[in-house]
Amino acid sequence: MRTLIRTLRIPAKLDENTKNILVKTMEEYSKAVQMGFNYGLSNKTFSRIKIHHGIYKDFRKQSPLNSQLVINGKNKGVDVLLSQKKRIMRKQTSKKKKKKNKIMKLPQVKFSSIIPLRYDYRCSTIHLEQRYVSLATISKRVNLTFEIPKYYSKFIDWKFKSFELVYIHKRFFIHFVVEKTVSPEFLDSPHSGLFVGIDRGMRHLAVSSQNQFYSGSRLRASKDKYFRLKRSLQKKGTPSAKSKLKDSSGREKRFQKDMNHCITKDIISKIPANSTIILEDLSYIRKTTKRRRKTRSSREFHSWAFYQFQMFLDYKAIEKNIEIIYVNPAYTSQECSSCGYILKSNRNGSNFLCKKCNFSLNADLNASHNIKSRMFDTSYLLQLARRAIRMMGGASVIIPNVAS
């Protein structure tokens, strides 16, 4: 069973008076978030219950916030505290460092006075048919009307989870979070589609074994442009430069996100249902890959959004009943997909020429074929055997010793 989660961004309609009330509510909510974070940091605890007992009564006496909004704000502060902890623990490379790391080493965070309001069913009511939401604020409840775009109509039957009210560029948006539990048919059905290997990189963002190439030249040019702009603005250091720096960062992220969405959508559209996509497991690539510091390739590598690409591909694949398998990425760029000979000098930039059998191919396309072939290793054959057992209702099946 898998749970699909979507965030639906819808503009809200409201008058000027309601807008002022919500802005003031956000300011009070920000104080609750800050207090929850500060209490956990200073008292060395990540427990929501301990932090609640430590700040709730005193904060409620001095704040006009609705009780549930106080709790939601406190919980958001704890979430930030936990994310800081996880980020630091990911950077640790040894057990000794892990033991030495204390919560007091977590950085202090100063929250903006205007931050998204997190609502749930205890402090809001959604009237879907009438197209409006009723929200708790620092005073009375207010109503926000909205229109659902046609594209979002397919999510009407999904389960509502929560939503956030976001204030961006003097406009309010409602971010509805909906979820749907699905049971992918590929777990209990025979494979009837294709096996497609996909190599990911920076010169080509993706290359599939179906001879599909997705160039990364536009993204690389965009990153170079924003890098030069950032460097120029950082040297100035004026308030205006800092404001432009923040805006440019948002544009760069949106451009990269849009490219990943477009590419993954196109990949899935060209693969039939009940197929299998094979990807490299790049979980620790930033730690294991050595690159010279302060070079263009190093800068591109560390800003490479391969995980975002992976997440977009994953949820689009589930909707089309396509399975994704991850394999060991070692030597996929050096191995000959024809004879299996591995040598570093086989690859020269974008060209691959096997020194043993003289097989020649585009280097990224050759890697995608190697990724595809690695699916048929011991672990995957065992997985196929277990699937056969499930399809036969648990009947006894003799599994060959594929490891020998």
N, C-alpha and C positions, 0 to 999 in steps of 0.2 A: 504493500500500500504506500502511495506517495501523496503528499499534500502540496497542491499548487497554490501559491500565494501571489496575488496581483494587487498593485496599488493604482487606483483610478483617480487621476487628477482632474477635478472639475471646478471651474470658476464659480464663485459665490456672488449672489446679488444682495446688496444691502445698502441702507441709507447712511448718511454721514454720522448721525447720532449713534447708530449701532456700531459703526466702524470705530468711533472714539471709545465706546464701552469695551469693545474687544481688544483694542490696543492696550488700554489700562489693565484689562484682565491678563493679557500676556506679560505685562510688566510684573504683576504680582506673582504670576505663575513662575516666571524666571527666578524670583526670590526663593520660591519653594525648591526649585531644582538646585539652585546654588547651595541652599542650606542642607539639603540631603547629601550632596556631594561633599561639602565641607565637614559635616559631622562624621561621615564614614571615613574620610581621609585622616582627620585628627584623632579619631578613636580606634583606628586600625581595624575596621570591620566592614564586611561586604553584606552583612545580614540586613535584609529589608525590614525584618521585625524589630531588631535592635535599633536601627536608625529611626523607625517609626515611633517607637516608645521614647526615643531621645529628643525628638524635635516636634512631634505633632501638636501636643497640648499648648506649648508656648507659642508656636507659629499660628495656631488657630485663633488665639486671643488677640493677636496683633494684625491679622490679615483678614480682609473681607472676602477672601476666596471661598468658594464652595468646598465642603469637606472632601469630596471625591477628587476635585482638582488638586487639592493639597497633596493627597495621596499619590495621584498620578505624577505630579511634579517631583515629589520625593523619589518615586520609583525611577523616573527618568534620570535623576542625578545619580542614583545607584547604578543604573545601566551604563552611564558614562564612566563611572569608577571601575566597573567590571571590565569594560572594553580597554581601559588604560592598563589594567592588570594583565589582560590577555596579550596585549601588544608588547608589553615588556617581557613577558614570559616567552614569547615567540623569538625574541632577540637573544635569549640566553642560549649559550652553546655548550655549557657544562653544568653538571650537578652541583659543583662547588659554588658557581655563580648563582644558581637557583636558590641554594640555602642562604646565601648572603643577602639576596634581594628581599627587602622589607617593603611593606605598604607605604612607609614614610618616604620612600624614594619615588613614589608616584608623583608626577608633576601636578601642580595646582592649576585648575582650569577656571577662567573667568568667563562666565556665560554672558551672552548678549542680553540686553534688556528686553528685546523682542525675539522670542523663540516660539516655535510651533506648539500649539496647545493640543495635548493628547486627550481625546474624549473616548468614553466607552458608554455602554447602555445605562450606567448608573448616574451619568451627568449629562446625558443627551438623549434625544428621541428622534428617530428618523421616520419621516412620513414619505415613503417612496412614491406612492401614487399621486400625492399632492405636490411632490417635488420640493420639499423643504425640510430643514432640520431645526430642532429646538435645542438651544444650548444654554447651559448654566454659565453665569458670568459673575462678576463682583457685585452686581446688583440684581436685577430681575433676569428672567430667561429672555433670550432674543431668538428670533426666527430668521434663518437664512434660506432664501430660495435658490434653486439651481435647475439647470437643464442637463439631461443625460445625453451625450452625443450618441449617434447611431452606432458607432463602433463599439461602445461599451454595452450595448443591449445584450450581447452574448453572455455577459457576466451577471445578468439579473437574477438567475437562479442559484448563484454562488452564495455561500454562507458569509454573512457580514461578521467581521472580527472587531475592528475598531476604526477610528479615523483621526486624522490630525487636521487642525485648522492652521494654515500657513499664510504668512503675510510677506509677499514679495513685490517689490517695486510699487508699493502703495495699492496693491490689489490682494484680495483674500482668495485663497484656493482651498477646497476641501479635498484631502487625500484619503479616499476610502480604501481600506484594506479588506479584501475579500479572499476567501480560500475555498478550495474544493478538493476533497479526497478522491483520488482515482486509483484504480487497480490496473496497472499496465498489463495489457494482454500478452506482451512478450514473455512474461513470467510463466504463463501457462499455455502457450501456443507454439507450434513449430515455426522455425525460421523460414520465411517465404520470400524475403527480399534480397537485398544486396549486402555485401560487406564492403565498407568504404573506409579507407585509411585517410586521415587528415593530418598534414604536417603544418605546424604553426610557427611563425617567425616574424621578423620585422621588415625584411625586404619584400616578402609576400606574407600578408597577414594569415593566409590559409591557402594550402594547395591540397586538393583531394586526389585520390588515386583514380578518379574519373576524368582526369585531365582538366580540372577546373582550377584556375588561378585567380587569386584575389590580391591585387597589388597593394602594397603599403606606401607607395610613393606620395600620395596625397596626405596621408597621416604624418609621414616623416617631414614633409615640407611644412605642414601646419605646426608641428612641434618645434622645428627650427625657428619659425617665425615668432612663436610665442616665447621661446627661450631668449631670443634677442630682445624682444619687447620687455620681458621681465628684468633682464640684466640692466637695460637702460633705465627702467622705472625705479629699480632698487637703488641705483646710484644717486638718483635725484632725492629720494626720501621725503618728498613733500606730501602733505595730506592728499592733494589731488592725485599724485603719482600712486599713493597707496590705494586710493579708491579705484583707479584704473587697473592696478595690479590685481585687485580682487575680482573685478569684472572679467579681465582677460583669462583668469584661472577658470572661471565658470564656463566661458565660451570654449576653451580648450577641452574641458572634460565632456561637455555636451557633444562636441564634434566627434570625439573618440567613441562615446557611447552610441551615437547615431551610426557610425561606421560599423561597429560590432553588431548592432541590431540588423542592419541591412545585409551584412555578409552572412550572418547565421540564418537569417530568413531565407536567403537565396540558396544556401547549402541544403537546408531542409526541404525546400520546394523541389529540388532536383533528385531527391532520394525517395523511393517508394516506401509505403508503410511496411511494417514488420521487417525492416532492415536493421543492420547493425553498423554503428559508427565506431571506429577505433581511434583513440587519441593517445598521445603521450602523457604519462603522469608527470606533470611539471611542478609538483608540490614543493620541492626543495631546490628548484633551479637557481634561485637567487643566492642561496648559500653555497652551492656546489660549483657554480660557474665563476671562473676568475677572469676579470677584465681590468684593463688599465684604467685608473681613475682619471676623471676630468677629460674624457674623450667623448666624441659624439656618439660612438657605438655604446659606451658605458651609460651615457645619459639616456639614450633610447631604450636600452635594455632594462634599466631600473624604472622606467615609466611605461613599460610594456604591460597593457591591461589584458594579459592572457586569461586571468581568472574570470574577469567580467565576460569575456568571449565564451568561456567554458560554461558559465551560468546561463547565459542567453541561449546557447545551443542546447543545453540540458532541458530547459523547460519547453522549448519549442519541439524537441524530439519526443518528449513524453506525450504531448498533444497529438502527435502523429503516430504514436506507438512504435517509436524507433529506439532501440537500445544503444547505450553508450558504454564501451569497454575502455579501460585505461591500461596501457602496457608500459613496460620498462623503456625509457627513451635512449638508453646507452647505445652509442655507435650507430644510430639510425641514419646519420648523415654521412658516415664513412663506409657503411656496408654496401656491397653490390647487391641489388635486388634480383640479379640474374643468377649469379653463382655463389653469393654469400661471402665473398672474400672481403675482409675488413682491413683497411689501410687508410691512414690519415690523408696521405697524398692523393687518394682516389678523387677527393673533392678539391676543386679549385674555383672558389667563388660560387657562381651560379651553375658551373659545369661539373658534371660527374663523368669520369672516365676510369673504368676498372683497369688496374695495372695487370690483372691476371687474364681476364677474358676479353678485354677491350670493349666491354659493353659501355655505351654512351647514352646519357639522358640528362635532362635538367635535374640539378642536384636536389631541389625541393620535391620534385615529382618522384624521384628515386626514393627519397626518405619516406614519402607517403605510402609507397608500395611496401617498404620495409615495415612500417608501422602496421599496415594491414596484415602482413604475414605473421607478425608476432602475436596476433590474436590466438593462433593455434598452438599455444604452449600448454604446459601441463595444467595450469590453474583453470584455463578456459575449457579444456576438454573435460575436466572434472565437473565444471559448472554445467556443461551440456548434459553430462550423465545424470546429474541430480535433477535437471529439468525433465529428462526422460522419465525418471522415477515418479515425479509429481504427476506427469501426464498419464502415467499408467496406474494412478491411484495408489501409489506406494508399494506396488508389487516389487518383488525381489528382482534386481537386475544385476548381472555380472559386469562389474566395471573393470576394464583392462588396466593393467599397471602401466600407465602411460609414462611414468617417470623413469622406467627402466629402459 
